[in-house]
Amino acid sequence: SSVEGYAGPSDIGTCAFIGDASCMTTGPDFAVGAIHLSPLQSQLLAFTEPYYNFKQLVVKRPPETRPLSQDVSNVYAAFSNELWMWILAEIMLVWLLFLATEGPYNDDCLEGGWTLYFDCFYWSFSTMLCGVDKDAITFGGKIVFTGHLFFCFILCATYTGAVSAFLTQAAARTGVTGFASLTTGQYSVVSIGPKWDSSAQEPEYAGVYSNGNALTSTPESIQFSLMQSLMERDSKSTFNLFTTKRAESRQTETEETRLLNGLFTDPCTVQGATFGIFDMVACNKVAPEQDPFSGPTALIYDAPIVIDELNGRFQRTGTCSLVVIGAAVEPMGYGIGFPFRAALSDVFSRAIVDSLFGGTMAEYKAKYRVRTQDLSCIELLSTGGETMDVRSMSGLFFTVLAVMLVTLIYGWFEKGQILKEIGQQEALDIDAPFTDGAPTVTESGDAGKEVEVEVEQEDDDVDMHLEEILFKMDTSIGQIEELTKLLDPEFEVDALLLEPHPFTLSIIEGKGEGKGAVNRDEEDVEPEELDGNLKEGTHVSEVAL
């Protein structure tokens, strides 16, 4: 595609017709390929209408994948580790002060061994999260609590501002966002062009020359000329430049074989290789022997070649080692170059125009996938600053998950202990002989028989569940009926009254037609009042439960 060394067209008159075997030529008859329609090229050749119009694309390395450990700690990154340690120390101090000032006196504090220690720590920690657990009642406790509330208020406000600043700084570290970010000189860019001494008193080219593998005699590419022209027009624009000899990489300096990256070939590690613009950016170094992070940040090159190169890399490796970012700039075109006054240039121009308007060129672009929409590796710019995703906030989810997991394990353990105690208690109630608390029966009375049955209960039974109380009542009633039958076969239990405080069971006994009527719906009927309403021969006995 270079016009250097062009020896001119065939001698006029040596060719009788197209395909004449006797046609002698001293050089090519026309030049075709990725030849830009530029002022420099137009001084050497007469070009046809452009057969391919395109723009320049900016290419850089994809964003580095942050390690998971960094993402987990991201939610806490607004504060330093030292500051978090001081915050934890304040919480521990307030915990101890709550134990001393509120623990012995505050009824809201849970009692019982380690429970009090945990409850006071929960009080101190939950206040930091704006979830106040309880209020202080002592004067010293109120002072401690007020100071802790003020500390937590300032802490929450400061952390909110720190997180905002942290995200703003993260958004500012996005790197290259397009061609405009390269004009500041903050990021380096590589192009095909010569090397020079930018520190000379009168440098040959504008901009800052960083490094590269080009020679002083390397021709200027259209991209190199574009950046030089921009710096000449705008004094505020400057480029930090790397230069190289060609776009593609080679196995060695003297070998013409192109070095392609693939699943089993990494150009970054091939000793003796000569990097082109793409591998110099992808490997982030000028040569395989050099240390990483010494290469250019980005490159700018023709859109069709960039699309073909990046798609090929993606097909061979399955990953994007390079991505396009930002909008395309500087419209350009490829043309076919003929010698001046060559008659075929007009013929080719008409054919190119017909193919463009007839859709032939569009079909070729779609077939060879060199359109912008065919690009496989592209980085989209986020608007509105840093966008938080699940991975960047994973530390919050891991923290909550860890707390819930510990709580779940402790809950299952506690539930198992409770169920074990209930099972042991039920086994004792069902299997053990009825000794303690068995009813004692005494007989007295003349007109009839008055049976007094007392069921003694342990003090701990007051805390029994309702189901256990009812079970014991049914058992006691059955035993009472059996004991009374032994004393007197004619003894009949006509009614039972249960008073809740204290648990008292009144047994109403009568004989034959002399039985008294009892209103079973009246819960507050006293045994004395009931005796007065019963007929003669009716007795009321009380069983204290």
Salt bridges, closest charged atoms under 4 A:
ASP71 OD1 - ARG66 NE 2.77
ASP71 OD2 - ARG391 NE 2.45
GLU90 OE2 - HIS148 ND1 2.85
ASP119 OD2 - LYS134 NZ 3.11
ASP133 OD2 - LYS134 NZ 2.16
GLU248 OE2 - ARG250 NH2 3.00
GLU253 OE2 - LYS245 NZ 2.40
GLU256 OE1 - ARG250 NH1 2.86
ASP279 OD1 - ARG313 NH2 2.64
ASP302 OD2 - HIS36 NE2 2.69
GLU309 OE1 - ARG258 NH2 2.48
GLU309 OE2 - ARG313 NE 2.82
ASP374 OD2 - ARG371 NE 2.95
GLU379 OE1 - LYS60 NZ 2.84
GLU443 OE2 - LYS449 NZ 2.60
